[in-house]
Amino acid sequence: MTETPPADTTRAFLILHGWQNHRPAAHWQHWLADRLTDLGHEVAYPRLPEADDPDLERWLAELDALLGELAGRRITVVCHSLACLLWLHAVARDDILSGPVDRVLLVAPPAPEVALEHPEIAEFAPPELSPARLAATAAYTRVVGSDNDPYCPGGAATTYAEPLGLPADVLPGEAHLDLDAGYGSWPSLFDWCLDASPESYEKAPVLGRG
């Protein structure tokens, strides 16, 4: 990793967890939030309400409030698991996103059929979206998934990236990209977050943690 540049105060990071995630200190999202904060970046890593039995409308309201607090900055949104579906619902609404964010990273989004199989998260099953709608809400969106994620049997690239016209990084054998898969730190994702311009972050893939 190259020498880390000083924090850009025009940028902010919003990190969103998934279902049943109580933000354990060892999780890569916690690690990422701490690293970015240590560099002086503004970082929001909220505890979303009722992580074990989430309510879509409450999570959307929380997302709306968080984006309002970060307004005026170039926002990078990093979603994991169910938070990816939360973001897609926000994109589909007319009352959540007041303007486009800079970047969105959708990490290990669950497949629609998997969400529907679980009553606690069935309402999060993704809405229909067009690539144009997604492009209007973020200058750049990227998908990261594995080829053996039990929560997305068809693969995130096939299920989400291809239909929505998004770039995707497929990490072989990395399951759900969570603590169980060994993702307590993730230097490549950290480097991607630090890339400041489209010329760099559009070309730089997100690699596995190894």
N, CA and C atoms as a LAMMPS dump frame, in Angstrom:
ITEM: TIMESTEP
0
ITEM: NUMBER OF ATOMS
630
ITEM: BOX BOUNDS ff ff ff
-5.0000000000000000e+02 5.0000000000000000e+02
-5.0000000000000000e+02 5.0000000000000000e+02
-5.0000000000000000e+02 5.0000000000000000e+02
ITEM: ATOMS id mol type element x y z
1 1 1 N 0.844 -1.188 0
2 1 2 C 0 0 0
3 1 3 C 0.884 1.245 0
4 2 1 N 0.533 2.196 -0.809
5 2 2 C 1.309 3.423 -0.897
6 2 3 C 1.074 4.298 0.321
7 3 1 N 1.89 5.336 0.45
8 3 2 C 1.75 6.246 1.589
9 3 3 C 0.371 6.888 1.579
10 4 1 N -0.262 6.894 2.732
11 4 2 C -1.63 7.385 2.833
12 4 3 C -1.67 8.908 2.788
13 5 1 N -2.483 9.48 1.885
14 5 2 C -2.58 10.936 1.822
15 5 3 C -3.396 11.488 2.985
16 6 1 N -3.3 12.771 3.271
17 6 2 C -4.116 13.362 4.334
18 6 3 C -5.591 13.294 3.987
19 7 1 N -6.44 13.311 5.002
20 7 2 C -7.88 13.201 4.789
21 7 3 C -8.4 14.379 3.98
22 8 1 N -9.33 14.081 3.099
23 8 2 C -10.024 15.092 2.312
24 8 3 C -11.315 15.426 3.039
25 9 1 N -11.416 16.629 3.582
26 9 2 C -12.565 16.994 4.405
27 9 3 C -13.844 17.174 3.603
28 10 1 N -13.746 17.116 2.262
29 10 2 C -14.967 17.197 1.46
30 10 3 C -15.615 15.831 1.304
31 11 1 N -14.952 14.788 1.78
32 11 2 C -15.457 13.427 1.626
33 11 3 C -15.991 12.893 2.943
34 12 1 N -16.943 11.978 2.844
35 12 2 C -17.48 11.307 4.021
36 12 3 C -17.814 9.874 3.645
37 13 1 N -17.849 9.02 4.654
38 13 2 C -18.106 7.604 4.44
39 13 3 C -19.282 7.153 5.302
40 14 1 N -20.202 6.443 4.67
41 14 2 C -21.339 5.857 5.371
42 14 3 C -21.243 4.342 5.219
43 15 1 N -21.111 3.638 6.335
44 15 2 C -20.919 2.189 6.343
45 15 3 C -22.155 1.552 6.969
46 16 1 N -22.792 0.648 6.225
47 16 2 C -24.082 0.084 6.64
48 16 3 C -23.992 -1.431 6.76
49 17 1 N -24.408 -1.942 7.912
50 17 2 C -24.328 -3.377 8.186
51 17 3 C -25.604 -4.102 7.743
52 18 1 N -25.586 -5.413 7.887
53 18 2 C -26.696 -6.235 7.437
54 18 3 C -27.489 -6.87 8.554
55 19 1 N -28.278 -7.837 8.189
56 19 2 C -29.158 -8.57 9.097
57 19 3 C -28.336 -9.301 10.16
58 20 1 N -28.781 -9.207 11.403
59 20 2 C -28.18 -9.896 12.539
60 20 3 C -26.735 -9.466 12.81
61 21 1 N -26.339 -8.358 12.226
62 21 2 C -24.994 -7.85 12.453
63 21 3 C -25.054 -6.787 13.545
64 22 1 N -24.442 -7.077 14.658
65 22 2 C -24.423 -6.14 15.78
66 22 3 C -23.094 -5.388 15.858
67 23 1 N -22.487 -5.199 14.703
68 23 2 C -21.255 -4.442 14.566
69 23 3 C -20.14 -4.952 15.481
70 24 1 N -19.831 -6.258 15.422
71 24 2 C -18.744 -6.774 16.259
72 24 3 C -17.426 -6.087 15.917
73 25 1 N -16.617 -5.861 16.929
74 25 2 C -15.381 -5.101 16.74
75 25 3 C -14.429 -5.765 15.752
76 26 1 N -14.552 -7.087 15.572
77 26 2 C -13.637 -7.801 14.691
78 26 3 C -14.072 -7.78 13.225
79 27 1 N -15.276 -7.319 12.943
80 27 2 C -15.801 -7.331 11.569
81 27 3 C -15.055 -6.322 10.696
82 28 1 N -14.931 -6.627 9.411
83 28 2 C -14.183 -5.728 8.519
84 28 3 C -14.806 -4.343 8.438
85 29 1 N -16.12 -4.238 8.616
86 29 2 C -16.715 -2.902 8.565
87 29 3 C -16.258 -2.059 9.757
88 30 1 N -16.173 -2.679 10.923
89 30 2 C -15.679 -1.96 12.103
90 30 3 C -14.222 -1.56 11.887
91 31 1 N -13.441 -2.498 11.374
92 31 2 C -12.036 -2.23 11.069
93 31 3 C -11.905 -1.07 10.082
94 32 1 N -12.733 -1.08 9.036
95 32 2 C -12.69 -0.031 8.028
96 32 3 C -13.065 1.328 8.632
97 33 1 N -14.132 1.343 9.416
98 33 2 C -14.563 2.593 10.047
99 33 3 C -13.469 3.163 10.94
100 34 1 N -12.818 2.302 11.705
101 34 2 C -11.761 2.767 12.599
102 34 3 C -10.576 3.312 11.811
103 35 1 N -10.187 2.617 10.75
104 35 2 C -9.038 3.058 9.961
105 35 3 C -9.312 4.408 9.298
106 36 1 N -10.485 4.55 8.707
107 36 2 C -10.824 5.811 8.046
108 36 3 C -10.93 6.956 9.058
109 37 1 N -11.499 6.663 10.209
110 37 2 C -11.615 7.682 11.259
111 37 3 C -10.241 8.117 11.747
112 38 1 N -9.34 7.153 11.915
113 38 2 C -7.99 7.459 12.38
114 38 3 C -7.267 8.404 11.426
115 39 1 N -7.625 8.343 10.141
116 39 2 C -6.997 9.216 9.145
117 39 3 C -7.627 10.605 9.106
118 40 1 N -8.699 10.798 9.878
119 40 2 C -9.337 12.099 9.923
120 40 3 C -10.557 12.248 9.042
121 41 1 N -10.996 11.15 8.413
122 41 2 C -12.194 11.223 7.579
123 41 3 C -13.452 11.228 8.452
124 42 1 N -14.498 11.828 7.94
125 42 2 C -15.801 11.758 8.61
126 42 3 C -16.442 10.425 8.25
127 43 1 N -16.768 9.646 9.266
128 43 2 C -17.301 8.296 9.055
129 43 3 C -18.546 8.113 9.904
130 44 1 N -19.612 7.623 9.286
131 44 2 C -20.82 7.221 10.009
132 44 3 C -20.955 5.707 9.877
133 45 1 N -20.964 5.036 11.019
134 45 2 C -21.139 3.582 11.05
135 45 3 C -22.227 3.294 12.083
136 46 1 N -23.477 3.51 11.702
137 46 2 C -24.561 3.471 12.683
138 46 3 C -24.978 2.048 13.056
139 47 1 N -25.544 1.922 14.241
140 47 2 C -26.22 0.692 14.634
141 47 3 C -27.671 0.819 14.162
142 48 1 N -28.01 0.145 13.101
143 48 2 C -29.373 0.217 12.577
144 48 3 C -30.332 -0.489 13.535
145 49 1 N -31.569 -0.003 13.652
146 49 2 C -32.481 -0.535 14.675
147 49 3 C -32.907 -1.972 14.422
148 50 1 N -32.973 -2.734 15.514
149 50 2 C -33.5 -4.11 15.49
150 50 3 C -32.849 -4.94 14.396
151 51 1 N -31.549 -5.147 14.531
152 51 2 C -30.808 -5.865 13.49
153 51 3 C -31.284 -7.3 13.302
154 52 1 N -31.855 -7.914 14.344
155 52 2 C -32.324 -9.296 14.225
156 52 3 C -33.689 -9.4 13.553
157 53 1 N -34.479 -8.365 13.665
158 53 2 C -35.818 -8.355 13.06
159 53 3 C -36.052 -6.973 12.461
160 54 1 N -35.332 -6.642 11.391
161 54 2 C -35.339 -5.263 10.879
162 54 3 C -36.653 -4.898 10.207
163 55 1 N -36.964 -3.627 10.291
164 55 2 C -38.143 -3.07 9.632
165 55 3 C -37.664 -2.172 8.501
166 56 1 N -38.109 -2.444 7.29
167 56 2 C -37.613 -1.709 6.129
168 56 3 C -37.847 -0.208 6.257
169 57 1 N -39.03 0.197 6.68
170 57 2 C -39.324 1.629 6.758
171 57 3 C -38.46 2.325 7.804
172 58 1 N -38.204 1.661 8.921
173 58 2 C -37.344 2.254 9.949
174 58 3 C -35.912 2.385 9.441
175 59 1 N -35.449 1.368 8.731
176 59 2 C -34.091 1.442 8.19
177 59 3 C -33.993 2.525 7.119
178 60 1 N -35.009 2.656 6.295
179 60 2 C -35.008 3.713 5.286
180 60 3 C -35.012 5.091 5.944
181 61 1 N -35.786 5.257 6.997
182 61 2 C -35.813 6.531 7.708
183 61 3 C -34.45 6.846 8.31
184 62 1 N -33.796 5.831 8.857
185 62 2 C -32.464 6.022 9.417
186 62 3 C -31.473 6.417 8.323
187 63 1 N -31.562 5.744 7.189
188 63 2 C -30.687 6.075 6.06
189 63 3 C -30.912 7.508 5.599
190 64 1 N -32.158 7.904 5.495
191 64 2 C -32.498 9.269 5.081
192 64 3 C -31.875 10.288 6.032
193 65 1 N -31.987 10.027 7.328
194 65 2 C -31.431 10.952 8.326
195 65 3 C -29.907 11.016 8.244
196 66 1 N -29.273 9.878 8.065
197 66 2 C -27.819 9.839 7.99
198 66 3 C -27.31 10.592 6.768
199 67 1 N -27.971 10.405 5.641
200 67 2 C -27.558 11.119 4.434
201 67 3 C -27.75 12.625 4.603
202 68 1 N -28.801 13.011 5.326
203 68 2 C -29.01 14.425 5.598
204 68 3 C -27.886 15.016 6.425
205 69 1 N -27.384 14.25 7.4
206 69 2 C -26.292 14.726 8.245
207 69 3 C -24.991 14.885 7.461
208 70 1 N -24.843 14.102 6.396
209 70 2 C -23.613 14.138 5.604
210 70 3 C -23.746 15.002 4.358
211 71 1 N -24.875 15.671 4.22
212 71 2 C -25.131 16.468 3.013
213 71 3 C -24.033 17.499 2.795
214 72 1 N -23.724 17.734 1.522
215 72 2 C -22.696 18.699 1.17
216 72 3 C -21.324 18.102 1
217 73 1 N -21.187 16.81 1.284
218 73 2 C -19.914 16.124 1.125
219 73 3 C -20.001 15.086 0.011
220 74 1 N -18.859 14.661 -0.465
221 74 2 C -18.797 13.566 -1.435
222 74 3 C -18.879 12.267 -0.644
223 75 1 N -20.037 11.625 -0.707
224 75 2 C -20.31 10.481 0.168
225 75 3 C -19.994 9.173 -0.533
226 76 1 N -19.229 8.329 0.143
227 76 2 C -19.03 6.938 -0.269
228 76 3 C -19.856 6.066 0.666
229 77 1 N -20.738 5.246 0.095
230 77 2 C -21.585 4.35 0.881
231 77 3 C -21.067 2.923 0.7
232 78 1 N -20.763 2.253 1.817
233 78 2 C -20.276 0.878 1.782
234 78 3 C -21.306 0 2.471
235 79 1 N -21.987 -0.823 1.7
236 79 2 C -23.061 -1.682 2.218
237 79 3 C -22.604 -3.133 2.262
238 80 1 N -23.017 -3.838 3.287
239 80 2 C -22.776 -5.281 3.341
240 80 3 C -24.095 -6.02 3.531
241 81 1 N -24.289 -7.06 2.748
242 81 2 C -25.402 -7.988 2.918
243 81 3 C -26.753 -7.27 2.808
244 82 1 N -27.575 -7.324 3.851
245 82 2 C -28.918 -6.757 3.762
246 82 3 C -28.897 -5.261 3.496
247 83 1 N -27.845 -4.569 3.909
248 83 2 C -27.76 -3.133 3.642
249 83 3 C -27.725 -2.848 2.144
250 84 1 N -27.24 -3.793 1.349
251 84 2 C -27.273 -3.62 -0.111
252 84 3 C -28.712 -3.516 -0.599
253 85 1 N -29.58 -4.364 -0.063
254 85 2 C -30.991 -4.33 -0.462
255 85 3 C -31.656 -3.065 0.071
256 86 1 N -31.255 -2.631 1.25
257 86 2 C -31.741 -1.355 1.78
258 86 3 C -31.423 -0.231 0.799
259 87 1 N -30.198 -0.209 0.299
260 87 2 C -29.809 0.842 -0.636
261 87 3 C -30.646 0.788 -1.909
262 88 1 N -30.894 -0.407 -2.422
263 88 2 C -31.684 -0.536 -3.644
264 88 3 C -33.115 -0.039 -3.429
265 89 1 N -33.665 -0.272 -2.251
266 89 2 C -34.998 0.275 -1.95
267 89 3 C -34.953 1.798 -1.887
268 90 1 N -33.891 2.339 -1.317
269 90 2 C -33.766 3.802 -1.257
270 90 3 C -33.683 4.385 -2.665
271 91 1 N -32.964 3.709 -3.543
272 91 2 C -32.849 4.164 -4.933
273 91 3 C -34.213 4.171 -5.61
274 92 1 N -35.038 3.185 -5.269
275 92 2 C -36.347 3.06 -5.911
276 92 3 C -37.358 4.085 -5.421
277 93 1 N -37.075 4.713 -4.267
278 93 2 C -38.007 5.684 -3.689
279 93 3 C -37.714 7.091 -4.211
280 94 1 N -38.705 7.936 -4.122
281 94 2 C -38.531 9.336 -4.499
282 94 3 C -38.293 10.243 -3.304
283 95 1 N -38.354 9.683 -2.092
284 95 2 C -38.324 10.532 -0.895
285 95 3 C -37.137 10.26 0.019
286 96 1 N -36.138 9.492 -0.444
287 96 2 C -35.006 9.16 0.41
288 96 3 C -33.742 9.881 -0.021
289 97 1 N -33.391 9.774 -1.276
290 97 2 C -32.136 10.344 -1.766
291 97 3 C -32.406 11.708 -2.381
292 98 1 N -31.973 12.755 -1.695
293 98 2 C -32.224 14.107 -2.199
294 98 3 C -31.285 14.479 -3.337
295 99 1 N -30.18 13.763 -3.44
296 99 2 C -29.224 14.01 -4.513
297 99 3 C -28.281 12.834 -4.615
298 100 1 N -27.539 12.727 -5.698
299 100 2 C -26.661 11.568 -5.875
300 100 3 C -25.477 11.585 -4.919
301 101 1 N -25.084 10.421 -4.464
302 101 2 C -23.858 10.276 -3.688
303 101 3 C -22.711 10.034 -4.665
304 102 1 N -21.496 10.029 -4.146
305 102 2 C -20.335 9.878 -5.006
306 102 3 C -20.143 8.424 -5.434
307 103 1 N -20.074 7.527 -4.456
308 103 2 C -19.801 6.111 -4.753
309 103 3 C -20.629 5.216 -3.851
310 104 1 N -20.951 4.03 -4.376
311 104 2 C -21.625 3.002 -3.581
312 104 3 C -20.933 1.675 -3.842
313 105 1 N -20.646 0.951 -2.781
314 105 2 C -20.092 -0.385 -2.884
315 105 3 C -21.089 -1.357 -2.276
316 106 1 N -21.569 -2.292 -3.086
317 106 2 C -22.532 -3.293 -2.639
318 106 3 C -21.789 -4.612 -2.439
319 107 1 N -21.567 -4.987 -1.189
320 107 2 C -20.765 -6.157 -0.853
321 107 3 C -21.668 -7.302 -0.418
322 108 1 N -21.605 -8.402 -1.139
323 108 2 C -22.334 -9.63 -0.806
324 108 3 C -23.84 -9.414 -0.658
325 109 1 N -24.501 -8.845 -1.67
326 109 2 C -25.958 -8.674 -1.566
327 109 3 C -26.672 -10.02 -1.614
328 110 1 N -27.651 -10.252 -0.735
329 110 2 C -28.409 -11.505 -0.763
330 110 3 C -29.313 -11.566 -2.001
331 111 1 N -29.542 -12.759 -2.486
332 111 2 C -30.424 -12.948 -3.635
333 111 3 C -31.877 -12.688 -3.231
334 112 1 N -32.707 -12.239 -4.168
335 112 2 C -34.12 -11.989 -3.843
336 112 3 C -34.813 -13.195 -3.223
337 113 1 N -34.572 -14.389 -3.781
338 113 2 C -35.259 -15.57 -3.263
339 113 3 C -34.826 -15.911 -1.846
340 114 1 N -33.592 -15.587 -1.501
341 114 2 C -33.12 -15.84 -0.143
342 114 3 C -33.806 -14.893 0.841
343 115 1 N -33.927 -13.635 0.467
344 115 2 C -34.652 -12.695 1.33
345 115 3 C -36.094 -13.15 1.536
346 116 1 N -36.729 -13.602 0.478
347 116 2 C -38.137 -14.016 0.574
348 116 3 C -38.314 -15.279 1.417
349 117 1 N -37.271 -16.077 1.537
350 117 2 C -37.355 -17.309 2.332
351 117 3 C -37.356 -17.032 3.832
352 118 1 N -36.952 -15.836 4.241
353 118 2 C -36.837 -15.501 5.66
354 118 3 C -37.853 -14.419 6.004
355 119 1 N -38.874 -14.743 6.795
356 119 2 C -39.916 -13.753 7.111
357 119 3 C -39.366 -12.46 7.7
358 120 1 N -38.264 -12.533 8.446
359 120 2 C -37.724 -11.338 9.094
360 120 3 C -37.235 -10.299 8.078
361 121 1 N -36.849 -10.741 6.893
362 121 2 C -36.279 -9.808 5.911
363 121 3 C -36.982 -9.875 4.565
364 122 1 N -38.127 -10.549 4.505
365 122 2 C -38.809 -10.725 3.216
366 122 3 C -39.152 -9.386 2.566
367 123 1 N -39.492 -8.383 3.363
368 123 2 C -39.868 -7.09 2.781
369 123 3 C -38.678 -6.367 2.159
370 124 1 N -37.47 -6.839 2.442
371 124 2 C -36.27 -6.244 1.85
372 124 3 C -35.97 -6.802 0.459
373 125 1 N -36.705 -7.812 0.019
374 125 2 C -36.463 -8.348 -1.322
375 125 3 C -36.408 -7.187 -2.311
376 126 1 N -35.413 -7.15 -3.171
377 126 2 C -35.15 -5.935 -3.95
378 126 3 C -36.271 -5.576 -4.909
379 127 1 N -36.515 -4.275 -5.07
380 127 2 C -37.504 -3.795 -6.031
381 127 3 C -36.923 -3.838 -7.444
382 128 1 N -37.796 -3.7 -8.413
383 128 2 C -37.319 -3.599 -9.788
384 128 3 C -36.649 -2.245 -9.99
385 129 1 N -35.488 -2.28 -10.623
386 129 2 C -34.725 -1.06 -10.86
387 129 3 C -34.164 -1.084 -12.27
388 130 1 N -33.988 0.083 -12.839
389 130 2 C -33.321 0.194 -14.127
390 130 3 C -31.902 0.712 -13.905
391 131 1 N -30.981 0.398 -14.797
392 131 2 C -29.638 0.971 -14.686
393 131 3 C -29.659 2.492 -14.641
394 132 1 N -30.581 3.112 -15.364
395 132 2 C -30.652 4.574 -15.384
396 132 3 C -31.032 5.118 -14.012
397 133 1 N -31.961 4.455 -13.344
398 133 2 C -32.371 4.9 -12.004
399 133 3 C -31.203 4.804 -11.036
400 134 1 N -30.474 3.72 -11.122
401 134 2 C -29.331 3.541 -10.231
402 134 3 C -28.26 4.583 -10.52
403 135 1 N -28.015 4.866 -11.775
404 135 2 C -26.993 5.834 -12.156
405 135 3 C -27.352 7.242 -11.715
406 136 1 N -28.646 7.517 -11.587
407 136 2 C -29.074 8.856 -11.189
408 136 3 C -28.857 9.121 -9.704
409 137 1 N -28.63 8.072 -8.928
410 137 2 C -28.508 8.236 -7.479
411 137 3 C -27.087 8.063 -6.966
412 138 1 N -26.177 7.656 -7.825
413 138 2 C -24.769 7.544 -7.445
414 138 3 C -23.921 7.697 -8.699
415 139 1 N -22.868 8.474 -8.583
416 139 2 C -21.991 8.656 -9.736
417 139 3 C -21.326 7.351 -10.132
418 140 1 N -21.149 6.445 -9.154
419 140 2 C -20.475 5.18 -9.444
420 140 3 C -20.936 4.137 -8.436
421 141 1 N -21.314 2.959 -8.934
422 141 2 C -21.723 1.861 -8.066
423 141 3 C -20.989 0.601 -8.503
424 142 1 N -20.514 -0.156 -7.539
425 142 2 C -19.751 -1.372 -7.82
426 142 3 C -20.262 -2.498 -6.922
427 143 1 N -20.232 -3.725 -7.451
428 143 2 C -20.663 -4.908 -6.715
429 143 3 C -19.443 -5.773 -6.4
430 144 1 N -19.391 -6.286 -5.172
431 144 2 C -18.347 -7.225 -4.783
432 144 3 C -19.027 -8.453 -4.179
433 145 1 N -18.681 -9.629 -4.681
434 145 2 C -19.269 -10.856 -4.16
435 145 3 C -18.332 -12.02 -4.384
436 146 1 N -18.741 -13.176 -3.914
437 146 2 C -17.946 -14.385 -4.109
438 146 3 C -18.685 -15.325 -5.058
439 147 1 N -18.047 -16.442 -5.363
440 147 2 C -18.686 -17.44 -6.223
441 147 3 C -19.308 -18.577 -5.434
442 148 1 N -19.326 -18.447 -4.089
443 148 2 C -19.938 -19.498 -3.273
444 148 3 C -20.673 -18.919 -2.059
445 149 1 N -21.286 -17.766 -2.251
446 149 2 C -22.03 -17.124 -1.165
447 149 3 C -23.334 -17.877 -0.94
448 150 1 N -23.538 -18.464 0.231
449 150 2 C -24.783 -19.198 0.475
450 150 3 C -26.019 -18.311 0.441
451 151 1 N -25.846 -17.004 0.607
452 151 2 C -26.974 -16.088 0.57
453 151 3 C -27.234 -15.535 -0.838
454 152 1 N -26.403 -15.916 -1.786
455 152 2 C -26.622 -15.503 -3.17
456 152 3 C -26.117 -16.624 -4.071
457 153 1 N -26.877 -17.727 -4.151
458 153 2 C -26.396 -18.918 -4.858
459 153 3 C -26.038 -18.672 -6.319
460 154 1 N -26.723 -17.76 -6.972
461 154 2 C -26.428 -17.48 -8.369
462 154 3 C -25.246 -16.563 -8.582
463 155 1 N -24.733 -16.003 -7.495
464 155 2 C -23.609 -15.078 -7.585
465 155 3 C -24.076 -13.644 -7.738
466 156 1 N -23.408 -12.732 -7.049
467 156 2 C -23.809 -11.324 -7.077
468 156 3 C -23.623 -10.708 -8.455
469 157 1 N -22.628 -11.178 -9.206
470 157 2 C -22.393 -10.619 -10.535
471 157 3 C -23.574 -10.916 -11.454
472 158 1 N -24.032 -12.167 -11.437
473 158 2 C -25.15 -12.563 -12.296
474 158 3 C -26.47 -11.985 -11.802
475 159 1 N -26.663 -11.986 -10.494
476 159 2 C -27.941 -11.571 -9.911
477 159 3 C -28.13 -10.059 -9.932
478 160 1 N -27.057 -9.319 -9.723
479 160 2 C -27.192 -7.861 -9.59
480 160 3 C -26.364 -7.065 -10.607
481 161 1 N -25.09 -7.354 -10.712
482 161 2 C -24.234 -6.505 -11.537
483 161 3 C -24.627 -6.54 -13.011
484 162 1 N -24.847 -7.707 -13.558
485 162 2 C -25.158 -7.798 -14.983
486 162 3 C -26.494 -7.143 -15.33
487 163 1 N -27.591 -7.427 -14.607
488 163 2 C -28.864 -6.776 -14.951
489 163 3 C -28.845 -5.261 -14.794
490 164 1 N -28.023 -4.768 -13.861
491 164 2 C -27.993 -3.333 -13.588
492 164 3 C -26.837 -2.621 -14.284
493 165 1 N -26.077 -3.36 -15.066
494 165 2 C -24.989 -2.74 -15.81
495 165 3 C -23.869 -2.215 -14.936
496 166 1 N -23.539 -2.953 -13.868
497 166 2 C -22.54 -2.496 -12.904
498 166 3 C -21.263 -3.32 -13.008
499 167 1 N -20.116 -2.715 -12.724
500 167 2 C -18.885 -3.49 -12.619
501 167 3 C -18.939 -4.382 -11.384
502 168 1 N -18.258 -5.516 -11.466
503 168 2 C -18.297 -6.46 -10.349
504 168 3 C -16.929 -7.09 -10.143
505 169 1 N -16.616 -7.334 -8.887
506 169 2 C -15.43 -8.092 -8.513
507 169 3 C -15.907 -9.394 -7.882
508 170 1 N -15.501 -10.519 -8.452
509 170 2 C -15.877 -11.83 -7.94
510 170 3 C -14.663 -12.439 -7.238
511 171 1 N -14.815 -12.724 -5.954
512 171 2 C -13.723 -13.248 -5.135
513 171 3 C -13.953 -14.741 -4.91
514 172 1 N -13.183 -15.6 -5.532
515 172 2 C -13.419 -17.045 -5.457
516 172 3 C -13.313 -17.596 -4.038
517 173 1 N -14.324 -18.383 -3.658
518 173 2 C -14.269 -19.128 -2.411
519 173 3 C -14.36 -18.319 -1.142
520 174 1 N -14.863 -17.083 -1.216
521 174 2 C -14.874 -16.213 -0.04
522 174 3 C -16.246 -16.112 0.634
523 175 1 N -17.181 -16.983 0.241
524 175 2 C -18.48 -17.097 0.91
525 175 3 C -19.175 -15.742 1.044
526 176 1 N -19.636 -15.383 2.245
527 176 2 C -20.45 -14.173 2.423
528 176 3 C -19.617 -12.946 2.789
529 177 1 N -18.306 -13.07 2.679
530 177 2 C -17.426 -11.925 2.948
531 177 3 C -17.722 -11.312 4.32
532 178 1 N -17.762 -12.185 5.3
533 178 2 C -18.087 -11.769 6.663
534 178 3 C -17.056 -12.348 7.621
535 179 1 N -17.331 -12.258 8.906
536 179 2 C -16.384 -12.776 9.887
537 179 3 C -16.175 -14.275 9.743
538 180 1 N -17.227 -15.004 9.442
539 180 2 C -17.098 -16.452 9.28
540 180 3 C -16.166 -16.801 8.129
541 181 1 N -16.07 -15.907 7.158
542 181 2 C -15.162 -16.119 6.022
543 181 3 C -13.778 -15.535 6.288
544 182 1 N -13.574 -15.032 7.505
545 182 2 C -12.27 -14.51 7.877
546 182 3 C -12.037 -13.052 7.577
547 183 1 N -13.125 -12.322 7.294
548 183 2 C -12.965 -10.922 6.923
549 183 3 C -13.024 -10.01 8.144
550 184 1 N -11.914 -9.992 8.86
551 184 2 C -11.774 -9.082 9.981
552 184 3 C -11.042 -7.817 9.577
553 185 1 N -10.197 -7.916 8.582
554 185 2 C -9.555 -6.748 7.979
555 185 3 C -9.613 -6.946 6.477
556 186 1 N -9.546 -5.819 5.744
557 186 2 C -9.697 -5.907 4.296
558 186 3 C -8.919 -4.758 3.653
559 187 1 N -7.615 -4.906 3.543
560 187 2 C -6.777 -3.818 3.035
561 187 3 C -7.147 -3.345 1.633
562 188 1 N -7.523 -4.252 0.737
563 188 2 C -7.852 -3.836 -0.622
564 188 3 C -9.07 -2.919 -0.646
565 189 1 N -10.069 -3.222 0.17
566 189 2 C -11.25 -2.364 0.225
567 189 3 C -10.899 -1.01 0.833
568 190 1 N -10.037 -1.033 1.84
569 190 2 C -9.566 0.216 2.452
570 190 3 C -8.864 1.083 1.409
571 191 1 N -7.996 0.468 0.604
572 191 2 C -7.308 1.221 -0.446
573 191 3 C -8.302 1.79 -1.45
574 192 1 N -9.315 1.007 -1.804
575 192 2 C -10.326 1.479 -2.753
576 192 3 C -11.061 2.698 -2.183
577 193 1 N -11.361 2.655 -0.919
578 193 2 C -12.031 3.801 -0.293
579 193 3 C -11.165 5.044 -0.354
580 194 1 N -9.866 4.883 -0.238
581 194 2 C -8.971 6.03 -0.245
582 194 3 C -8.744 6.592 -1.638
583 195 1 N -9.003 5.803 -2.681
584 195 2 C -8.879 6.335 -4.04
585 195 3 C -9.83 7.507 -4.197
586 196 1 N -9.289 8.64 -4.593
587 196 2 C -10.068 9.875 -4.518
588 196 3 C -10.785 10.258 -5.794
589 197 1 N -10.426 9.647 -6.928
590 197 2 C -11.007 10.107 -8.187
591 197 3 C -11.473 8.936 -9.025
592 198 1 N -12.435 9.163 -9.92
593 198 2 C -12.904 8.082 -10.792
594 198 3 C -11.781 7.447 -11.6
595 199 1 N -10.789 8.228 -11.966
596 199 2 C -9.679 7.675 -12.735
597 199 3 C -8.971 6.558 -11.978
598 200 1 N -9.023 6.603 -10.654
599 200 2 C -8.366 5.566 -9.855
600 200 3 C -9.35 4.499 -9.377
601 201 1 N -10.472 4.896 -8.778
602 201 2 C -11.325 3.873 -8.164
603 201 3 C -12.15 3.079 -9.173
604 202 1 N -12.377 3.6 -10.362
605 202 2 C -13.1 2.818 -11.366
606 202 3 C -12.223 1.709 -11.933
607 203 1 N -10.923 1.922 -11.909
608 203 2 C -10 0.934 -12.49
609 203 3 C -9.492 -0.063 -11.462
610 204 1 N -9.527 0.305 -10.193
611 204 2 C -8.938 -0.539 -9.153
612 204 3 C -9.945 -1.572 -8.668
613 205 1 N -9.695 -2.856 -8.879
614 205 2 C -10.629 -3.86 -8.362
615 205 3 C -10.508 -3.989 -6.842
616 206 1 N -11.583 -4.446 -6.237
617 206 2 C -11.531 -4.812 -4.821
618 206 3 C -11.147 -6.279 -4.765
619 207 1 N -10.025 -6.563 -4.151
620 207 2 C -9.5 -7.914 -4.074
621 207 3 C -9.835 -8.55 -2.731
622 208 1 N -9.605 -9.84 -2.634
623 208 2 C -9.81 -10.528 -1.371
624 208 3 C -8.833 -10.042 -0.319
625 209 1 N -9.068 -10.431 0.898
626 209 2 C -8.267 -9.902 2.005
627 209 3 C -6.869 -10.517 2.054
628 210 1 N -6.659 -11.63 1.365
629 210 2 C -5.361 -12.316 1.432
630 210 3 C -4.246 -11.551 0.758
